Amino acid sequence: MRGSGIKWDVRKALPYSSYEEFDFEIPIGETGDTYDRYLVRLEEMRQSTRIIDQALKKIKETPPGEILIDDPYVVPPSKEMVEKEPHALLRHFKYFSEGPSPLPGEAYMSVEGPKGELGWYLVSDGSPRPYRFRVRPPTFMNLQVLPLMTKGHLVADIVAVIGSIDIVLGEIDR
């Protein structure tokens, strides 16, 4: 998508994990051809390095301390609490044997991956086991445009086109 000039990035459009605090550009192409996708991929790597540099600087500036939130539904109790408090031991056992119990309802969350948007869809009935869970891999979506991208090209060009969208066959045969 970016190789064709569409400026879309989940980290900018729907920020998560403090991406809104980082300064980075969304690389885009102009013609949407294989070479443009290659140039966009190179610039994406440069922008990723830029984000990593900013994150390392933030880590160095952050004072030492606790990094986990204090929420018993999400974080297991510390080892010290498990050794001293019986209810912490029970919570630890339930956390690792059953897992968290999300509230009933449905949710979709996506993150920006190197190949595109990677999404998770979850439907919960309130139990520790999901009623429905699906992963939306970017490779399957990217492969759907292959007929349009190869129209008018030689058969030998298809290898380069497939390489430029970087498919993973394990994601496709679901």
Residue pairs with C-beta under 8 A, 6 or more apart in sequence:
1 8
1 116
2 8
2 9
2 26
2 27
2 28
2 29
2 40
2 44
3 28
3 29
3 32
3 33
3 36
3 37
3 39
3 40
3 164
4 29
4 31
4 32
4 36
5 28
5 29
5 30
5 32
6 28
7 26
7 28
8 26
9 26
9 112
10 16
10 110
10 111
10 112
10 117
11 19
11 24
11 112
12 19
12 26
14 110
16 109
16 111
19 51
21 58
22 50
22 51
22 54
22 55
23 50
23 54
24 47
24 50
24 51
25 43
25 47
26 47
27 39
27 40
27 43
27 44
27 47
28 40
29 36
29 37
29 39
29 40
30 36
32 149
34 157
34 160
34 161
34 163
34 164
37 164
37 165
38 164
41 164
41 166
44 114
68 75
69 75
72 91
73 100
73 101
74 100
76 91
76 92
76 95
76 96
77 85
77 88
77 89
77 91
77 92
77 95
78 88
81 88
82 88
82 89
82 92
98 128
99 128
99 129
100 128
101 124
101 126
101 127
101 128
102 122
102 124
102 126
102 130
103 124
103 126
104 124
104 125
104 126
105 123
105 124
106 121
106 122
106 123
106 124
107 121
107 122
107 124
108 119
108 120
108 121
108 122
109 119
109 120
110 117
110 118
110 119
110 120
110 136
111 117
111 118
111 119
112 118
113 138
114 166
115 138
115 139
115 142
115 165
115 166
115 168
116 138
116 139
116 141
116 142
117 136
117 138
117 141
118 135
118 136
118 137
118 138
119 135
119 136
120 133
120 134
120 135
120 136
121 132
121 133
121 134
121 135
121 136
122 130
122 132
122 133
123 130
123 131
123 132
123 133
124 130
124 131
125 131
137 168
137 171
137 174
138 171
139 165
139 166
139 167
139 168
139 171
139 172
140 171
140 172
140 174
142 165
142 166
142 167
143 165
143 167
143 172
145 165
146 161
146 162
146 165
149 161
149 165
150 157
150 158
150 161
153 161
